[in-house]
Amino acid sequence: MRENTTAHCAQQHFHFGIDVHLAKWVVTVRTGDMALRTLAMDASPDTLHRFATKSYPGGIYHSAYEAGFCGFWIHRRLTALGFENTVCHAADIPTSQKERVQRTDKRDSRKIAKQLEKNDLNAVYVPDESMQHLRSLCRLRFRARGDSTRVKNRIKNLLHFNGIAMPRRDEMCHWSGAFVRWLDALSLDGGPADFTLACCIDDLKHKRAQVLELTRKLRQCCRQSPHHEIVSLLLTIPGIGFITAATLYTEIMDMSRFPNLDDLASYVGLIPRTDQSDSTDPNLGLTPRKNSFLSSMLVEAAWVTVRHDPQLLACFSKLTRRMKKQDAIV
């Protein structure tokens, strides 16, 4: 019986659509334009491999799952086990209105398996592990900077709430050492309000020290990277500082994965959102689908660049004659 099963499955293509979760996976198996079964299993590539080799021995295994919290370690392990795996973007999988309002893990796995069998899934770019870790460090610094900004806003709100006048604008904007010392010496009520302010100031100092340490580590890792020349070359562009260069390097990684400029702009998110119908073509601004790390960083860099590059300044000035400055900078 085992020999008959092996002979029947030999060189047959089996497609596994995986709905990935932390505790369990829901997997749908398809072959020959037919769904064989849908089942739940432990969240492990090795478990899926054992199931595939036992149930469909000698087959050619294809698998796919949605990019998300689990990252790419599943892809690497499945590839090592002999699967031809695809990591796809959840928003690119065709979904009906019924599937959106009645979503289940089984439906999701069946959709993935069906689109995989039809060869209708667009794979996302999978970086190598070293670049993935460097990108994680760069993103952590980005988020730590955002945490620092939130603490600053919390302090400003506390001062306004207690009717404390703020110092000069330049000191407040740059949060100079003198401004932080002024905050340390400030007394609100000698009780809970002072304690609240002191906690916020301590949090701010911790966040600033964390951002500084992350920046130092990022510089060190970029210098040790085999492609450190790329960051050095990016720094020669007007308006590009180290953080912008590191973000460009770690987010794009391989420019050759974009066949043209439109695909690159779409990945960054600097393209218009459209909703054209008949003669109606409203202006909806930029698309919400974007790389949030790159899009904001590039816009900030553009504001600096127009102050240092005469040609781009001339282009920017020409655009401002027919649109707002915020639109022209994009």
N, C-alpha and C positions, 0 to 999 in steps of 0.2 A: 504493500500500500504506500509506504514511504517512497519507494522508488518511482511509483506511478505519479505521485504528487510532485516529486522533484523534476521528473521529465516533463510534466505538464507546465510547470512554472519556469523552466529553464529559458533564459533569455527573454522572458516576458516582462514588459514594463509595468511597474506598479507605482502609483502616485499616492503619496501620503500627505494629506492636508492636516497640519497640526495647529490647533488652537492652544497656545502656550499660556500656562498659568503657573503660579508659584508652587502649588501643592500637587496639581495633576495636569495632564494633558488630555485633550479630547482629539482623537485621530480618526480621520476618514480615509479609507483605502479605496482607490478606483483603479480599474484597468479595462481596456476595451470599451471605453465610453459607458461604463457601468459601475455603479457604486457597490462595492462588495460588503463593507460593514463600517460601522462607526462605533468606537469604543473609547473608554477612559482608561488611562494607565498612569503609572508613576511618572513624575516629571524628570525624565532622564533619557538622554540619547541612547544609552546602552540598553535600556528597557525596550525602546522602539526597535533597536537593531535585533535584539533577541526575538521579539515578536515577528519581525519581518522574515528573518532567516528560518524560523520554525514554521510559520504559516505559509510562506511563499518561497521556499528554498530555490536557490539558483536564479532568482529573478533579478531584474535591473531596477534598482530602487531610486525613485525621485521623491523629494520631500520639499515642503515649503512652510514657512511660518511668518507671522507679521513681526516687523521690527518693533521693539518696545523696551520694556524695563529689563529684559533678559540679555540684551546686548547680542554679541556675536559668538559667544563661547559655544552655544548649541550648534551653530553653523560649522564651526571648526571641528567639533567632535563628530558630528554627523558625516562631514566630508572625510575625516580620518577613518570612519567605519565603512566607507564605500558608498555612501549616499551621494547623489547629485542634488545638492540642496540649494534652495533659493530663499533669500530673505527679501520680503516685499514690504512695500509701504501700505498700511491699512487703508488709506484714502484712495489708493489706486485700484482696489478690488471692486468690481461692479456689484452694486447692492441695490435691491429693489426697495420700494417704500415699505412694503410689508416686512422685509427683513430688518429694516431700521427700527420699526416700532415693536417688533416681536423677536428681538435678538436673543439667541441662545448660543451656548458653546458648540452644540452640535451643528447648528446652521452655519456658524462661522467656519468650522473645520470642513464642512461639505463645500462651502463656497471656495475655500482655498484649494481643496483637492480638485474641484471641477475646473477652475481656472488654470491650475497647474497642468492638468491633463490636456487642456486646449492650448497650452503654451502661450497663455495670455497674461502672464505675470511679468511685470517689470522689476528686475532685481535691483535692490539698492546697493550702493558701493560698500564693500566690506574692507576696512583697513587692516593692515597687519597689526599685531598686538602692540608692538613698541609705539607705533604712531597713535593707536587708540589710547594708550596710557598717557601719552604726551598731550593729546587733545583733552582728556579728562582733567589733567592738571590745569590747562589753560582755561577750561570752562569753570573749574572750581574757583580760580582767581576772579573770573568775571562775576560769579555769584557772590563771592565774598565782598567784592566792591559794591554790589547791589545791597548786601546786608549793611555795609557801612553807611550807605546813603539813607537807608531806612532808619538807622539809629540817629543820624543827624536830624532827619525830619521829626523824629520823636522828641528830640531835645528842643527843637524850635517850637513845636506845638506846645510843649510843657511851659516854655517861657511865655509864649503868647497867652496861654490859658491863665497864667498868673500875673499878667500885665507887666512883664519885664520888657523894657525897650532893648532892642538889639543894637550891637555896636555898628561901626561903619560897615558899609556893604562889602568892601574888599576883604576885610578880615573874616566876615561871616561866610563869604563864598569859598574862600580858600581854607577855612578852618585852621588858621595859623596857630603856632604854639602860644602866642599871646592871647588869642581868643579862647583856647582851651584852658589856659591858666585863669582867665577871667571867669569862665564857667566854674572852675574848681573853687574859686573864692566867693562865688555867689551864694547868698543865703536867702531862702524863700520863707520858711516858717520855723526853722529850728527843729522840725519834726519829720513827719512822713514825706512832705514835699521835698525836703532836702535829701532824704534817703533815696527817694525816687530819682532825683536828678543825679545823685552820686552813682547810682546803679547804671544809669544811662551813660554817664561819662566813662565809667569803667568798661562798659560794653564797647563804647566807641574806641577807646584806647586798645582794647583787645582786637577789635576788627581791623584797625589800622595796622597793628603789628602783624596780624595774620596776612593781610594783603601784601605787606612789605616782604614777609618771608616767602610767600607764594611767588612773588615777582622774582626774587633772587633765585629760587629753585627753578623757575621757568627759564631764566637766562642760562643757568648752568646746564639744564637739559638740552636746550636748543644748541648751545655750543658743542655739546657732546653728540648731537644727532649727526648721522652720516650725511644729511642734506643741509648742514648748517649754512652752506653757501647761499641757499635760497633765501633764508632770513636776512643775510648780509646784503644781498642784492635788493631785496624789498626795501631795506632801510635807505637806499639811495634815492628812492622816489620821494618827491616833495610831499609833505603831509603825512608820511608813513613813519610812525614811531615803532618802538620795539613791540609794544603790546598789540598794535594793529598788525604788524608783520607776523608775529607769532600766531595770532588768530587766523590770518589768511592762510598761513602755512599748515596749521593743524586742522582747519576745517575743510580746505580744498584738497590738500595732500597731493593729489595727482591731477594736474590740469588736463591730461589727455583723456580723462573719463568723460569730458564734455565735448561732444562732436562739434558744437558751434557756440557762438557768443550768446544766442538766445537761451540755450539750455543752461549756461552758466548763470545768466541773469535770472532765470526761473528758479534755480537752486538757491540763489541768494535771496530772492523775493523782491527784486527791484523791477517788477513788471506790473502793468495795470491789471486790475480786476475788471472783467468784462461781463456784461449781461445784456447783449444786444438782441433786440427783437424787432423785426420789420424796420421801421425808420427810427426807432428809439435806441439810443446808444448812450446811456447815462455814464457819467464820470464817477466811478466808485472808489477811486484812489488805488493804492497798492494792494496786491493780493495778500490775503492773510496767511497763505501758505508760504513759509520762508524759513531760512536759517536765521533765527533771531540773533545769534551771536555775530554773524557776518553783516547782516543788513544794517544794524544800528552802528556797528563799528565803521563801516564804509561811509555812512552818512556823516559821522563825526569827522572822519579823515578828510572828506570832501570839503568841509568848512575850513579846515586848516589849509588844504591844498590851494584853494582859490586865492589865499593870501600870499602864496609863495610862487605859484606858477603863472606867469603872465598869459600864456596861451589859454589855460583853463579859466583864468579870470575873465579874459575877453569873451570866451564862450559862455560863461556864466552870466556876464553882463548882458549879452545879446538875448539870452533866454529870459531874463527878468523883464524885458520889455513887453513880453506877451504872457507871462505867468508869474505866480507868486515865487518869492525866493525859496520857500520850502520845497516847491515843486521843481524849481530849476536846479537845486543842489542834487536832487535825485537823478 
